[in-house]
């Protein structure tokens, strides 16, 4: 966009708490937007949720405390510990309020948002509904105050709390309208041609449809060459089949293929080269029957994992960036422990907002544990159910 529309101001923004825009662009990226040296009309910024929260508290803290005081027996100063809590979803909430502000104030002609992995992205979009409910609760507090004031004085004059509620509701409505506007907004989804990625993408697109967020297209990354090496032949055939599935999933929206690179495309030169390789994908021709492939396990790399059961480990946490294989590793560890110790009961649990643990085992999982084998059970935590409990 920055090259295509040199007369326009483009803002590239990351809402990912573990952002890597600076790594990709090979420049320092911070909360203050800075232009790229070779593209002055492209500014890059990553959101600092803590700074945004502090600014939000400074701007609206007093009036929020006033509203809560009017609707409860809580004193304003009693809310200080609540402000200091690290609430789940707070980063996403600050992100959506800031994006909304940027769009309302028209700081750029076009905004490209680098989102967190799909589960956190859906949390961000769903927070619009949370904000609706939150403002309705504050409105009830204010209605109570108006009624009492009018009962005792015979009249009521709107104050700063009324102005805050009116402003926030108007901004929220405008933000929701823009997010759902098919003319001005599109959510582009990036996937890789692997079965688990296809399944997660399918669920993500259904969630976008439910939230009425317009889907603009799909990028299928890390595609193998037309004539791959013999050791990559099985992956090539698998990708071949999945491309057709992605095309069906996207329906009438475009699907773009991004070829696998020999090294990470970082820096402006490599990124320009990568963009030139992106092409529209079309239905693949039948690749025929996959020829027999001799299976050779790679040599074992030392050191291997310790024997977690023998060491009496009761909790193993698997973490890492989105898309690196956390779910696969967790499933493999659980499966191996269950096979090695048939007398032990092993439970593998997903707390990812966008679950794919069931995909790894090839069967649906839910909030209630499901037996995968005699001594291995799987569970995908539903945070909403836990919250209700």
C-alpha positions as semicolon CSV with decimal commas, in nm:
position;residue;x (nm);y (nm);z (nm)
1;X;0,000;0,000;0,000
2;X;0,273;0,249;0,090
3;X;0,435;0,199;-0,254
4;X;0,103;0,179;-0,436
5;X;-0,044;0,492;-0,273
6;X;0,254;0,725;-0,214
7;X;0,023;1,022;-0,156
8;X;-0,152;0,848;0,136
9;X;-0,042;0,797;0,497
10;X;-0,029;0,428;0,595
11;X;-0,006;0,306;0,955
12;X;0,121;-0,047;1,030
13;X;0,015;-0,136;1,383
14;X;0,075;-0,446;1,597
15;X;-0,163;-0,547;1,878
16;X;0,029;-0,869;1,950
17;X;0,174;-0,859;2,306
18;X;0,464;-1,070;2,169
19;X;0,508;-0,856;1,860
20;X;0,781;-0,920;1,604
21;X;0,728;-0,634;1,356
22;X;1,072;-0,495;1,440
23;X;1,232;-0,835;1,374
24;X;1,066;-0,858;1,033
25;X;1,137;-0,499;0,929
26;X;1,485;-0,498;1,090
27;X;1,420;-0,166;1,264
28;X;1,332;-0,066;1,622
29;X;0,954;-0,052;1,668
30;X;0,792;0,109;1,973
31;X;0,469;0,262;2,095
32;X;0,543;0,591;1,916
33;X;0,490;0,562;1,537
34;X;0,799;0,614;1,321
35;X;0,824;0,626;0,938
36;X;1,034;0,372;0,749
37;X;1,356;0,524;0,611
38;X;1,277;0,424;0,251
39;X;0,898;0,473;0,277
40;X;0,822;0,799;0,460
41;X;0,446;0,756;0,412
42;X;0,450;0,425;0,606
43;X;0,459;0,458;0,984
44;X;0,508;0,159;1,214
45;X;0,392;0,124;1,573
46;X;0,334;-0,148;1,832
47;X;0,079;-0,087;2,105
48;X;0,199;-0,069;2,466
49;X;-0,107;-0,186;2,660
50;X;0,026;-0,062;2,995
51;X;0,085;0,291;2,861
52;X;-0,261;0,289;2,706
53;X;-0,415;0,175;3,035
54;X;-0,237;0,452;3,224
55;X;-0,358;0,710;2,971
56;X;-0,712;0,569;2,996
57;X;-0,700;0,593;3,377
58;X;-0,571;0,950;3,358
59;X;-0,841;1,053;3,111
60;X;-1,143;0,863;3,243
61;X;-1,047;0,728;3,586
62;X;-1,218;1,000;3,792
63;X;-1,547;0,986;3,605
64;X;-1,553;0,602;3,615
65;X;-1,495;0,609;3,990
66;X;-1,775;0,864;4,018
67;X;-2,013;0,638;3,824
68;X;-1,929;0,334;4,038
69;X;-1,973;0,538;4,356
70;X;-2,318;0,646;4,238
71;X;-2,426;0,288;4,174
72;X;-2,279;0,118;4,481
73;X;-2,138;0,168;4,829
74;X;-1,781;0,168;4,696
75;X;-1,572;0,479;4,755
76;X;-1,355;0,609;4,470
77;X;-1,028;0,540;4,650
78;X;-1,140;0,180;4,712
79;X;-1,113;0,116;4,337
80;X;-0,734;0,168;4,331
81;X;-0,652;-0,204;4,383
82;X;-0,896;-0,293;4,104
83;X;-0,715;-0,060;3,860
84;X;-0,385;-0,228;3,951
85;X;-0,506;-0,579;3,867
86;X;-0,390;-0,739;3,542
87;X;-0,733;-0,834;3,416
88;X;-0,757;-1,104;3,145
89;X;-0,838;-0,933;2,818
90;X;-0,721;-0,592;2,940
91;X;-0,447;-0,573;2,675
92;X;-0,701;-0,648;2,403
93;X;-0,944;-0,395;2,549
94;X;-0,684;-0,119;2,545
95;X;-0,592;-0,221;2,190
96;X;-0,943;-0,193;2,054
97;X;-1,000;0,144;2,224
98;X;-0,677;0,278;2,073
99;X;-0,756;0,148;1,723
100;X;-1,098;0,307;1,756
101;X;-0,937;0,639;1,857
102;X;-0,694;0,628;1,563
103;X;-0,976;0,564;1,319
104;X;-1,203;0,828;1,470
105;X;-0,927;1,091;1,460
106;X;-0,822;0,982;1,107
107;X;-0,450;0,980;1,190
108;X;-0,388;0,775;0,873
109;X;-0,561;0,710;0,543
110;X;-0,520;0,334;0,580
111;X;-0,445;0,119;0,885
112;X;-0,296;-0,232;0,866
113;X;-0,322;-0,420;1,196
114;X;-0,091;-0,713;1,273
115;X;-0,305;-0,915;1,513
116;X;-0,217;-1,170;1,779
117;X;-0,295;-1,542;1,706
118;X;-0,656;-1,622;1,616
119;X;-0,788;-1,688;1,969
120;X;-0,668;-1,353;2,101
121;X;-0,790;-1,179;1,786
122;X;-1,142;-1,314;1,845
123;X;-1,119;-1,197;2,207
124;X;-1,038;-0,851;2,076
125;X;-1,338;-0,845;1,843
126;X;-1,573;-0,992;2,107
127;X;-1,475;-0,718;2,353
128;X;-1,706;-0,486;2,160
129;X;-1,996;-0,684;2,313
130;X;-1,831;-0,667;2,656
131;X;-1,801;-0,289;2,628
132;X;-2,170;-0,267;2,535
133;X;-2,265;-0,453;2,852
134;X;-2,019;-0,255;3,064
135;X;-2,159;0,078;2,947
136;X;-2,514;-0,045;3,007
137;X;-2,418;-0,125;3,367
138;X;-2,269;0,223;3,412
139;X;-2,581;0,373;3,256
140;X;-2,793;0,199;3,522
141;X;-2,571;0,348;3,793
142;X;-2,620;0,693;3,643
143;X;-2,996;0,644;3,607
144;X;-3,013;0,567;3,979
145;X;-2,822;0,888;4,053
146;X;-3,049;1,094;3,823
147;X;-3,363;0,955;3,987
148;X;-3,243;1,026;4,342
149;X;-3,118;1,374;4,251
150;X;-3,442;1,464;4,074
151;X;-3,655;1,325;4,358
152;X;-3,484;1,542;4,619
153;X;-3,419;1,859;4,416
154;X;-3,698;1,852;4,160
155;X;-3,462;1,888;3,866
156;X;-3,148;1,733;3,715
157;X;-2,866;1,890;3,515
158;X;-2,647;1,651;3,308
159;X;-2,287;1,639;3,432
160;X;-1,950;1,496;3,323
161;X;-2,066;1,138;3,385
162;X;-2,353;1,180;3,139
163;X;-2,113;1,333;2,885
164;X;-1,870;1,041;2,930
165;X;-2,142;0,779;2,876
166;X;-2,275;0,959;2,570
167;X;-1,925;0,994;2,421
168;X;-1,824;0,632;2,489
169;X;-2,146;0,490;2,346
170;X;-2,107;0,702;2,033
171;X;-1,741;0,599;1,989
172;X;-1,824;0,233;2,046
173;X;-2,106;0,243;1,792
174;X;-1,876;0,413;1,539
175;X;-1,599;0,159;1,603
176;X;-1,834;-0,137;1,565
177;X;-1,981;0,014;1,248
178;X;-1,633;0,054;1,097
179;X;-1,522;-0,298;1,195
180;X;-1,831;-0,441;1,026
181;X;-1,821;-0,212;0,721
182;X;-1,759;-0,427;0,411
183;X;-1,653;-0,124;0,208
184;X;-1,376;0,001;0,437
185;X;-1,270;-0,303;0,643
186;X;-1,145;-0,653;0,564
187;X;-0,993;-0,924;0,781
188;X;-0,718;-1,109;0,593
189;X;-0,640;-1,455;0,734
190;X;-0,299;-1,625;0,711
191;X;-0,272;-2,005;0,722
192;X;-0,032;-2,282;0,626
193;X;-0,125;-2,584;0,416
194;X;-0,148;-2,832;0,703
195;X;-0,459;-3,011;0,833
196;X;-0,458;-2,846;1,179
197;X;-0,422;-2,501;1,026
198;X;-0,711;-2,569;0,787
199;X;-0,936;-2,680;1,076
200;X;-0,850;-2,374;1,288
201;X;-0,899;-2,142;0,989
202;X;-1,240;-2,295;0,928
203;X;-1,346;-2,224;1,287
204;X;-1,199;-1,872;1,271
205;X;-1,396;-1,783;0,957
206;X;-1,719;-1,906;1,119
207;X;-1,645;-1,685;1,420
208;X;-1,583;-1,384;1,192
209;X;-1,916;-1,447;1,023
210;X;-2,093;-1,462;1,360
211;X;-1,929;-1,133;1,465
212;X;-2,016;-0,981;1,124
213;X;-1,650;-0,895;1,063
214;X;-1,597;-0,896;0,682
215;X;-1,354;-1,161;0,556
216;X;-1,138;-1,022;0,275
217;X;-0,916;-1,309;0,166
218;X;-0,680;-1,586;0,265
219;X;-0,302;-1,625;0,242
220;X;-0,166;-1,981;0,239
221;X;0,196;-1,955;0,348
222;X;0,505;-2,178;0,305
223;X;0,394;-2,362;-0,010
224;X;0,642;-2,605;-0,165
225;X;0,767;-2,574;-0,522
226;X;0,590;-2,752;-0,805
227;X;0,873;-3,006;-0,828
228;X;0,981;-3,070;-0,467
229;X;1,266;-3,290;-0,355
230;X;1,185;-3,660;-0,294
231;X;1,184;-3,615;0,084
232;X;0,920;-3,340;0,051
233;X;0,695;-3,531;-0,188
234;X;0,446;-3,637;0,079
235;X;0,413;-3,279;0,205
236;X;0,366;-3,158;-0,153
237;X;0,075;-3,399;-0,211
238;X;-0,081;-3,303;0,122
239;X;-0,055;-2,931;0,036
240;X;-0,201;-3,008;-0,306
241;X;-0,517;-3,147;-0,146
242;X;-0,543;-2,875;0,117
243;X;-0,521;-2,590;-0,136
244;X;-0,852;-2,708;-0,283
245;X;-1,001;-2,721;0,068
246;X;-0,885;-2,365;0,139
247;X;-1,038;-2,248;-0,190
248;X;-1,371;-2,403;-0,092
249;X;-1,344;-2,247;0,254
250;X;-1,281;-1,898;0,112
251;X;-1,580;-1,933;-0,120
252;X;-1,579;-1,624;-0,345
253;X;-1,296;-1,444;-0,160
254;X;-0,944;-1,451;-0,308
255;X;-0,684;-1,704;-0,192
256;X;-0,315;-1,618;-0,231
257;X;-0,020;-1,856;-0,223
258;X;0,309;-1,762;-0,056
259;X;0,600;-1,994;-0,145
260;X;0,829;-2,144;0,118
261;X;1,147;-1,934;0,148
262;X;1,498;-2,071;0,188
263;X;1,553;-1,822;0,469
264;X;1,338;-1,586;0,674
265;X;1,231;-1,283;0,465
266;X;1,342;-0,999;0,692
267;X;1,422;-0,643;0,591
268;X;1,275;-0,427;0,314
269;X;1,461;-0,593;0,024
270;X;1,355;-0,946;0,123
271;X;0,995;-0,835;0,184
272;X;0,974;-0,667;-0,158
273;X;1,103;-0,989;-0,312
274;X;0,849;-1,194;-0,117
275;X;0,555;-0,979;-0,230
276;X;0,656;-1,031;-0,593
277;X;0,625;-1,410;-0,542
278;X;0,269;-1,402;-0,403
279;X;0,012;-1,525;-0,655
280;X;-0,357;-1,606;-0,679
281;X;-0,430;-1,973;-0,615
282;X;-0,667;-2,169;-0,832
283;X;-0,807;-2,520;-0,805
284;X;-0,523;-2,768;-0,843
285;X;-0,519;-3,038;-1,105
286;X;-0,529;-3,398;-0,986
287;X;-0,176;-3,485;-0,880
288;X;-0,245;-3,855;-0,912
289;X;-0,167;-4,124;-0,659
290;X;0,112;-4,057;-0,415
291;X;0,395;-4,298;-0,495
292;X;0,528;-4,523;-0,222
293;X;0,776;-4,335;-0,006
294;X;1,035;-4,504;0,210
295;X;0,994;-4,378;0,566
296;X;1,317;-4,289;0,744
297;X;1,298;-4,156;1,097
298;X;1,549;-3,880;1,163
299;X;1,833;-3,961;1,402
300;X;1,761;-3,894;1,767
301;X;1,898;-3,561;1,885
302;X;2,042;-3,548;2,235
303;X;1,967;-3,440;2,497
304;X;1,610;-3,572;2,494
305;X;1,335;-3,495;2,745
306;X;1,376;-3,624;3,096
307;X;1,134;-3,892;3,217
308;X;0,873;-3,657;3,362
309;X;0,672;-3,933;3,532
310;X;0,981;-4,089;3,689
311;X;1,077;-3,743;3,820
312;X;0,727;-3,715;3,971
313;X;0,641;-3,404;3,766
314;X;0,271;-3,333;3,807
315;X;0,239;-3,028;3,581
316;X;0,413;-2,965;3,247
317;X;0,351;-2,631;3,074
318;X;0,419;-2,594;2,700
319;X;0,452;-2,234;2,575
320;X;0,582;-2,039;2,277
321;X;0,480;-1,804;1,996
322;X;0,173;-1,866;1,785
323;X;0,209;-2,131;1,515
324;X;0,534;-2,290;1,635
325;X;0,376;-2,623;1,736
326;X;0,288;-2,593;2,106
327;X;-0,025;-2,807;2,070
328;X;0,155;-3,078;1,875
329;X;0,439;-3,094;2,129
330;X;0,197;-3,105;2,424
331;X;-0,005;-3,383;2,258
332;X;0,310;-3,581;2,177
333;X;0,443;-3,555;2,535
334;X;0,110;-3,666;2,681
335;X;0,076;-3,955;2,436
336;X;0,431;-4,076;2,504
337;X;0,385;-4,062;2,883
338;X;0,055;-4,250;2,861
339;X;0,213;-4,522;2,645
340;X;0,519;-4,557;2,867
341;X;0,318;-4,570;3,191
342;X;-0,013;-4,750;3,126
343;X;-0,082;-4,762;3,501
344;X;-0,074;-4,379;3,528
345;X;-0,363;-4,148;3,438
346;X;-0,245;-3,865;3,210
347;X;-0,453;-3,556;3,127
348;X;-0,363;-3,316;2,844
349;X;-0,536;-2,976;2,861
350;X;-0,563;-2,681;2,623
351;X;-0,616;-2,328;2,759
352;X;-0,572;-2,161;2,418
353;X;-0,866;-1,931;2,327
354;X;-0,861;-2,099;1,981
355;X;-0,833;-2,467;2,070
356;X;-0,671;-2,718;1,833
357;X;-0,585;-3,000;2,076
358;X;-0,872;-3,209;1,942
359;X;-0,735;-3,157;1,590
360;X;-0,399;-3,300;1,702
361;X;-0,570;-3,619;1,822
362;X;-0,815;-3,634;1,533
363;X;-1,130;-3,614;1,742
364;X;-1,346;-3,339;1,895
365;X;-1,270;-3,234;2,253
366;X;-1,464;-3,005;2,485
367;X;-1,476;-2,859;2,833
368;X;-1,550;-3,196;2,990
369;X;-1,258;-3,445;2,976
370;X;-1,282;-3,715;2,710
371;X;-1,092;-4,045;2,722
372;X;-0,853;-4,078;2,429
373;X;-0,709;-4,409;2,551
374;X;-0,757;-4,614;2,867
375;X;-0,522;-4,387;3,063
376;X;-0,506;-4,067;2,853
377;X;-0,779;-3,801;2,859
378;X;-0,804;-3,467;2,679
379;X;-0,979;-3,142;2,764
380;X;-1,025;-2,799;2,601
381;X;-1,107;-2,545;2,872
382;X;-1,408;-2,322;2,804
383;X;-1,321;-2,001;2,989
384;X;-1,683;-1,883;2,977
385;X;-1,801;-2,193;3,165
386;X;-1,530;-2,149;3,428
387;X;-1,626;-1,782;3,469
388;X;-1,994;-1,872;3,515
389;X;-1,902;-2,133;3,778
